[in-house]
Amino acid sequence: MAEKLLNKYENGEEMDLMALLKNVDIRVAKNGKKYLNLTFEDSSGEITGKFWDASDEDAERFQAGRVVRLAGKRELYQGNPQVKITGLRLANAEEPHDPGDFTMHAPMKAAAMEEEISQVIFEITNQVWNRIVRQLLAKHRTAFFSYPAAKRNHHAFEGGLAYHTVSILRLAHSVVAQYPTLNAPLLYAGAILHDLGKVTELSGPVSTQYTVEGNLLGHISIVDGEIVTAANDLKFDLGDEDVVLLRHMILAHHGLLEYGSPVRPRVLEAEVLHQLDEMDASIMMMTDALDKTTPGAFGERLFAMDGRSFYRPTFETDDEDDDQHPEDGANQTTLNL
């Protein structure tokens, strides 16, 4: 019988399952004792919990990337699910212990995402942009279709980087259809490459951390350097407007200097890419937070969205009840999300 997954437990229910330690932070409580702030993950989602009075041995034992046996009780704290830990140990040799079996995945298969992106590349009719995109995707193909788009916040799951890219390309197609004066090849090329530097900035899909290069350089600078290298390899003039425009698309896509872009968008397509990137990331963050929120309550505060929390309306549950068309007097069950 398959083991119950994290997102199948309800509030107040006792939990007992295998999970991956996605993130581990060592902190100090008000009483001066150490505790571990843990994030557990399996293929269905994630949940946080605190391991109190942690010893140095506990901190050494429970490291990010290790599979554990978790026992506890699912609770709500300030509207957010967490587990009150009653037992925690490392997986033994007889239990599932491959971290890759416990990661969340993009809702599309890698092959399907690769095919969709490949079709868009045919629409990049400018040969400078087309050849640079092809060279860099070929160079980083394996990582691009397996890495997350972030350590946390948005698309923080295996394949999230490619899925975020596919989402932006779909949005870009719709915007181009509405505003045909946009340079579609430039927008598509920028969309495909804008986050490619994350294959160097991040460590990989399991218990994702920032690399030394990621911390010191950041993905924007990294991919800009990759474009320069590719342009040189392909014998393109770095002063050519096509090369400069493509670099600007990448350098400006965070929109503001305080958000990490060394320049603000000064080309129409760069501003559009910034807006599409922001929209896709924001919708994903809000959706993830609301998925963990009880209808009729506010979810967790989202640091990346100015610390706002978002309300999950009750009409979702009402609609589900209406769809059942219960007869008068029949017992009705409200779905507890």
C-alpha positions as CSV (number, residue, x, y, z in Angstrom):
1,M,0.0,0.0,0.0
2,A,1.4,3.4,-1.0
3,E,2.4,5.7,1.8
4,K,0.3,8.7,2.5
5,L,1.8,11.9,1.0
6,L,2.3,15.2,2.8
7,N,-0.6,17.0,1.1
8,K,-3.1,14.3,2.0
9,Y,-2.9,15.0,5.8
10,E,-5.6,17.2,7.3
11,N,-5.3,19.6,10.3
12,G,-5.1,17.7,13.6
13,E,-4.1,14.4,11.9
14,E,-1.2,12.4,13.1
15,M,1.6,12.1,10.4
16,D,4.0,9.3,9.8
17,L,5.8,9.2,6.5
18,M,9.1,9.4,4.7
19,A,10.2,12.8,3.5
20,L,13.1,14.8,2.2
21,L,14.8,17.5,4.3
22,K,14.6,20.3,1.7
23,N,16.0,23.0,3.9
24,V,17.5,23.2,7.3
25,D,18.2,26.4,9.3
26,I,20.0,26.3,12.7
27,R,18.5,29.0,15.0
28,V,18.6,30.0,18.6
29,A,15.4,30.2,20.7
30,K,14.7,32.9,23.4
31,N,16.0,30.4,26.1
32,G,19.3,30.3,24.3
33,K,18.9,26.7,23.1
34,K,19.4,25.7,19.5
35,Y,16.6,24.5,17.3
36,L,16.3,23.4,13.7
37,N,13.8,25.1,11.4
38,L,13.0,22.4,8.9
39,T,11.3,22.2,5.5
40,F,10.1,18.7,4.6
41,E,9.2,17.8,1.0
42,D,7.8,14.9,-1.0
43,S,6.3,14.7,-4.5
44,S,3.1,16.3,-3.3
45,G,4.3,19.4,-1.6
46,E,6.1,20.7,1.5
47,I,5.6,21.6,5.1
48,T,7.7,23.2,7.8
49,G,8.4,22.2,11.3
50,K,10.7,23.0,14.3
51,F,13.0,20.5,16.0
52,W,13.4,21.9,19.4
53,D,16.5,21.6,21.8
54,A,18.7,20.4,18.9
55,S,22.1,19.1,19.9
56,D,25.2,19.5,17.7
57,E,24.8,15.9,16.8
58,D,21.2,16.6,15.6
59,A,22.4,19.5,13.5
60,E,25.1,17.2,11.9
61,R,22.6,14.4,11.4
62,F,19.7,16.3,9.9
63,Q,21.2,18.0,6.9
64,A,19.4,19.3,3.8
65,G,19.2,16.6,1.1
66,R,18.7,13.7,3.5
67,V,15.6,11.5,3.6
68,V,14.0,11.1,7.1
69,R,11.2,9.3,8.8
70,L,8.9,12.0,10.1
71,A,6.3,11.6,12.9
72,G,4.2,14.4,14.2
73,K,0.8,16.2,14.0
74,R,-0.3,18.6,11.3
75,E,-1.3,21.9,12.7
76,L,-2.1,25.4,11.6
77,Y,0.0,28.4,12.7
78,Q,-1.2,31.8,11.7
79,G,-3.1,30.1,8.9
80,N,-0.2,28.1,7.6
81,P,0.2,24.4,7.9
82,Q,3.1,23.0,9.9
83,V,4.0,19.8,11.6
84,K,4.5,19.5,15.4
85,I,7.4,17.0,15.3
86,T,7.2,14.1,17.7
87,G,9.8,11.8,16.1
88,L,12.5,12.2,13.5
89,R,15.2,9.9,12.3
90,L,17.3,9.2,9.2
91,A,16.0,6.7,6.7
92,N,17.5,3.2,7.0
93,A,18.8,1.0,4.2
94,E,15.5,-0.9,3.9
95,E,13.5,2.3,3.5
96,P,13.2,4.6,0.4
97,H,16.2,6.9,0.7
98,D,16.9,8.3,-2.8
99,P,16.3,12.1,-2.5
100,G,15.3,12.3,-6.1
101,D,12.2,10.3,-5.3
102,F,10.9,13.0,-2.9
103,T,11.1,16.1,-5.0
104,M,8.2,18.0,-6.5
105,H,8.1,18.1,-10.3
106,A,6.8,20.5,-13.0
107,P,3.3,19.6,-14.3
108,M,4.8,19.0,-17.7
109,K,7.3,16.3,-18.7
110,A,10.8,17.5,-19.7
111,A,10.4,16.1,-23.2
112,A,7.1,18.0,-23.7
113,M,8.7,21.3,-22.5
114,E,11.7,20.8,-24.7
115,E,9.5,20.2,-27.8
116,E,7.4,23.3,-27.1
117,I,10.5,25.5,-26.6
118,S,12.1,24.0,-29.7
119,Q,9.0,25.0,-31.8
120,V,9.3,28.6,-30.6
121,I,13.0,28.7,-31.5
122,F,11.9,28.2,-35.2
123,E,10.0,31.5,-34.8
124,I,13.2,33.4,-33.8
125,T,14.0,34.4,-37.4
126,N,16.9,36.7,-36.5
127,Q,20.0,34.5,-37.0
128,V,22.1,36.2,-34.4
129,W,19.5,35.6,-31.7
130,N,18.6,32.2,-33.0
131,R,22.1,30.8,-33.1
132,I,23.0,32.2,-29.6
133,V,19.8,30.7,-28.1
134,R,20.5,27.3,-29.8
135,Q,24.1,27.2,-28.7
136,L,23.4,28.1,-25.0
137,L,20.4,25.7,-24.8
138,A,22.5,22.9,-26.2
139,K,25.3,23.6,-23.8
140,H,23.0,23.5,-20.7
141,R,20.2,21.2,-22.0
142,T,20.3,18.7,-19.1
143,A,20.3,21.2,-16.3
144,F,17.9,23.6,-18.0
145,F,15.1,21.0,-18.1
146,S,15.7,19.6,-14.6
147,Y,16.6,22.6,-12.4
148,P,14.1,24.7,-10.4
149,A,13.7,28.4,-11.2
150,A,14.5,29.3,-7.6
151,K,15.5,28.0,-4.2
152,R,12.1,29.1,-2.8
153,N,9.3,31.5,-3.8
154,H,8.3,30.6,-7.4
155,H,8.7,27.4,-9.5
156,A,10.9,25.9,-6.8
157,F,10.5,22.4,-8.0
158,E,12.3,20.0,-10.4
159,G,11.8,21.2,-14.0
160,G,10.6,24.6,-12.7
161,L,13.1,26.6,-14.7
162,A,11.9,25.2,-18.0
163,Y,8.2,25.3,-17.0
164,H,8.6,29.0,-16.0
165,T,10.1,29.6,-19.4
166,V,7.3,27.8,-21.2
167,S,4.8,29.8,-19.3
168,I,6.4,33.1,-20.3
169,L,6.6,32.0,-23.9
170,R,2.9,31.2,-23.9
171,L,2.1,34.6,-22.4
172,A,4.4,36.2,-25.0
173,H,2.6,34.6,-27.8
174,S,-0.7,36.1,-26.5
175,V,0.8,39.5,-26.1
176,V,2.3,39.5,-29.6
177,A,-1.1,38.5,-31.0
178,Q,-2.6,41.6,-29.3
179,Y,0.3,43.9,-30.1
180,P,1.7,42.8,-33.5
181,T,4.2,45.7,-33.6
182,L,6.3,43.9,-31.0
183,N,9.5,42.3,-32.2
184,A,8.4,38.7,-31.5
185,P,11.8,37.0,-32.2
186,L,13.6,39.4,-29.7
187,L,10.9,38.8,-27.1
188,Y,11.0,35.0,-27.5
189,A,14.8,34.9,-27.4
190,G,14.9,37.0,-24.3
191,A,12.2,34.8,-22.7
192,I,14.2,31.6,-23.3
193,L,17.5,33.0,-22.0
194,H,16.4,35.3,-19.2
195,D,16.8,32.8,-16.4
196,L,19.4,30.4,-18.0
197,G,22.0,31.6,-15.6
198,K,20.2,29.8,-12.8
199,V,21.8,26.5,-14.0
200,T,25.0,28.0,-12.5
201,E,23.4,30.1,-9.7
202,L,21.7,27.1,-8.2
203,S,23.0,23.7,-7.0
204,G,20.3,21.5,-8.6
205,P,16.8,20.2,-8.1
206,V,17.4,18.4,-4.8
207,S,17.6,20.6,-1.6
208,T,18.5,23.5,-3.8
209,Q,21.1,26.0,-2.5
210,Y,22.9,28.9,-4.0
211,T,26.4,28.2,-5.4
212,V,29.4,30.4,-4.8
213,E,29.0,31.8,-8.3
214,G,25.3,32.3,-7.6
215,N,26.0,34.3,-4.5
216,L,28.8,36.3,-5.9
217,L,27.6,37.0,-9.4
218,G,23.9,36.3,-9.7
219,H,22.1,34.7,-12.6
220,I,21.7,37.9,-14.6
221,S,25.4,38.6,-14.8
222,I,26.1,34.9,-15.4
223,V,23.9,34.6,-18.5
224,D,25.1,37.9,-19.8
225,G,28.6,36.5,-19.7
226,E,27.4,33.4,-21.5
227,I,25.8,35.5,-24.3
228,V,29.1,37.3,-24.7
229,T,31.0,34.1,-24.9
230,A,28.6,32.6,-27.4
231,A,28.7,35.7,-29.6
232,N,32.4,35.5,-29.7
233,D,32.4,31.8,-30.5
234,L,30.0,32.5,-33.4
235,K,32.1,35.4,-34.6
236,F,29.4,38.0,-34.0
237,D,30.4,41.6,-33.3
238,L,29.7,42.5,-29.7
239,G,28.9,46.0,-30.8
240,D,26.3,44.8,-33.3
241,E,22.8,46.1,-32.3
242,D,21.3,42.6,-32.3
243,V,23.8,41.4,-29.7
244,V,23.4,44.5,-27.6
245,L,19.6,44.2,-27.7
246,L,19.7,40.5,-26.6
247,R,22.0,41.4,-23.7
248,H,19.7,44.3,-22.7
249,M,16.7,41.9,-22.6
250,I,18.6,39.8,-20.0
251,L,20.1,42.6,-18.0
252,A,16.9,44.5,-17.6
253,H,14.4,41.7,-17.0
254,H,14.1,42.3,-13.2
255,G,12.9,45.8,-14.0
256,L,14.5,47.8,-11.1
257,L,18.1,48.3,-9.9
258,E,17.1,47.4,-6.4
259,Y,15.7,44.0,-7.7
260,G,19.0,43.0,-9.3
261,S,18.9,44.5,-12.8
262,P,22.0,46.6,-13.6
263,V,19.8,48.6,-16.0
264,R,16.1,49.4,-16.3
265,P,14.2,48.3,-19.4
266,R,14.8,50.8,-22.2
267,V,13.4,48.8,-25.1
268,L,9.7,47.9,-25.5
269,E,10.3,44.2,-25.7
270,A,12.5,44.3,-22.5
271,E,9.7,46.0,-20.6
272,V,7.2,43.4,-21.8
273,L,9.5,40.6,-20.8
274,H,9.9,42.1,-17.3
275,Q,6.1,42.4,-16.9
276,L,5.5,38.8,-18.1
277,D,8.3,37.4,-15.8
278,E,6.8,39.3,-12.9
279,M,3.3,38.1,-13.6
280,D,4.1,34.5,-14.0
281,A,6.3,34.4,-10.8
282,S,3.7,36.3,-8.8
283,I,0.8,34.0,-9.9
284,M,2.8,30.9,-9.0
285,M,3.7,32.3,-5.6
286,M,0.1,33.2,-4.8
287,T,-1.2,29.9,-6.1
288,D,1.3,27.9,-4.0
289,A,0.4,29.9,-0.9
290,L,-3.3,29.6,-1.4
291,D,-3.1,25.8,-2.0
292,K,-1.9,25.6,1.6
293,T,-4.6,27.9,2.9
294,T,-8.0,27.0,4.3
295,P,-10.9,28.6,2.5
296,G,-12.1,31.6,4.4
297,A,-8.6,32.4,5.7
298,F,-5.6,34.4,4.8
299,G,-2.4,32.6,3.8
300,E,1.2,33.2,4.7
301,R,2.8,36.5,4.2
302,L,4.9,36.5,1.0
303,F,8.2,38.3,1.4
304,A,8.6,38.6,-2.4
305,M,5.2,40.4,-2.7
306,D,5.8,43.1,-0.1
307,G,4.9,40.9,2.8
308,R,1.3,40.7,1.7
309,S,-0.9,37.7,2.6
310,F,-3.7,36.7,0.3
311,Y,-7.3,35.5,1.1
312,R,-8.6,32.2,-0.1
313,P,-12.4,32.7,-0.8
314,T,-14.9,30.2,0.3
315,F,-16.6,30.2,-3.1
316,E,-14.3,27.3,-4.2
317,T,-15.9,25.0,-1.6
318,D,-19.3,26.4,-2.4
319,D,-18.8,25.6,-6.1
320,E,-17.7,22.1,-5.3
321,D,-20.8,21.5,-3.2
322,D,-23.1,22.9,-5.9
323,D,-21.5,20.6,-8.5
324,Q,-22.7,17.6,-6.4
325,H,-26.4,18.7,-6.7
326,P,-27.3,17.0,-3.3
327,E,-30.9,16.2,-2.8
328,D,-32.9,18.1,-0.1
329,G,-32.1,16.6,3.3
330,A,-29.1,14.6,2.0
331,N,-26.0,14.5,4.0
332,Q,-23.5,17.0,2.6
333,T,-19.7,16.9,3.2
334,T,-17.6,20.1,3.0
335,L,-14.2,19.5,1.5
336,N,-11.5,20.4,4.1
337,L,-8.5,21.7,2.1
